[in-house]
Amino acid sequence: MGWQDAFNLLAGASGFVLAWLLKTLWSAVDHLRRDISNLERQLAETYVRRDDHNQTLERIERKLDRLFEKLDQKQDKA
């Protein structure tokens, strides 16, 4: 076995290892992209939208206003 054969064998083996490493990294990045995409979809479903939040706060404020009005009318007159 000459120097050329040893060099070719070493170059082929290192090329194989490098290709395997790049493929592994590429699939990991692709998996992370899919996870992020799924997370974005879940966040949109999980969290309350701003207009829904504002509507709920308005309902709570109306109920509190009615409660305060009733308490003002209920207090003993001196």
CORVEN-V254271 format. One record per residue. N is the residue number from 1. RES is the residue in three letters. SS is DSSP state (2 for helix, 1 for strand, 0 for the rest). PSI is psi as a letter, one per 40 degrees, with the letter a starting at -180 (* if undefined). OMEGA is omega in degrees with one decimal (* if undefined). Layout:
N_RES_SS_PSI_OMEGA ; N_RES_SS_PSI_OMEGA
This chain:
1_MET_0_h_-177.8 ; 2_GLY_0_i_180.0 ; 3_TRP_2_d_-179.3 ; 4_GLN_2_d_178.7 ; 5_ASP_2_d_178.6 ; 6_ALA_2_d_178.3 ; 7_PHE_2_d_179.1 ; 8_ASN_2_d_178.5 ; 9_LEU_2_d_178.9 ; 10_LEU_2_d_178.9 ; 11_ALA_2_d_178.6 ; 12_GLY_2_d_180.0 ; 13_ALA_2_d_179.5 ; 14_SER_2_d_175.7 ; 15_GLY_2_d_178.2 ; 16_PHE_2_d_-179.7 ; 17_VAL_2_d_179.0 ; 18_LEU_2_d_178.5 ; 19_ALA_2_d_178.6 ; 20_TRP_2_d_179.0 ; 21_LEU_2_d_179.2 ; 22_LEU_2_d_178.4 ; 23_LYS_2_d_178.6 ; 24_THR_2_d_178.3 ; 25_LEU_2_d_-179.7 ; 26_TRP_2_d_179.7 ; 27_SER_2_d_177.2 ; 28_ALA_2_d_178.1 ; 29_VAL_2_d_178.2 ; 30_ASP_2_d_177.8 ; 31_HIS_2_d_178.4 ; 32_LEU_2_d_177.5 ; 33_ARG_2_d_178.7 ; 34_ARG_2_d_178.2 ; 35_ASP_2_d_179.3 ; 36_ILE_2_d_178.0 ; 37_SER_2_d_177.2 ; 38_ASN_2_d_179.2 ; 39_LEU_2_d_178.1 ; 40_GLU_2_d_178.3 ; 41_ARG_2_d_-179.3 ; 42_GLN_2_d_179.6 ; 43_LEU_2_d_179.5 ; 44_ALA_2_d_179.7 ; 45_GLU_2_d_-172.5 ; 46_THR_2_d_-174.3 ; 47_TYR_0_i_-179.5 ; 48_VAL_0_h_176.7 ; 49_ARG_0_i_-174.9 ; 50_ARG_2_d_-178.4 ; 51_ASP_2_d_175.5 ; 52_ASP_2_d_179.2 ; 53_HIS_2_d_179.7 ; 54_ASN_2_d_178.0 ; 55_GLN_2_d_179.2 ; 56_THR_2_d_178.5 ; 57_LEU_2_d_177.7 ; 58_GLU_2_d_178.0 ; 59_ARG_2_d_179.8 ; 60_ILE_2_d_179.6 ; 61_GLU_2_d_177.8 ; 62_ARG_2_d_179.3 ; 63_LYS_2_d_178.2 ; 64_LEU_2_d_177.3 ; 65_ASP_2_d_177.8 ; 66_ARG_2_d_179.1 ; 67_LEU_2_d_179.4 ; 68_PHE_2_d_177.3 ; 69_GLU_2_d_179.0 ; 70_LYS_2_d_178.5 ; 71_LEU_2_d_178.1 ; 72_ASP_2_d_179.0 ; 73_GLN_2_d_-174.0 ; 74_LYS_2_d_-172.5 ; 75_GLN_0_i_-176.8 ; 76_ASP_0_h_-179.8 ; 77_LYS_0_h_-178.4 ; 78_ALA_0_*_*
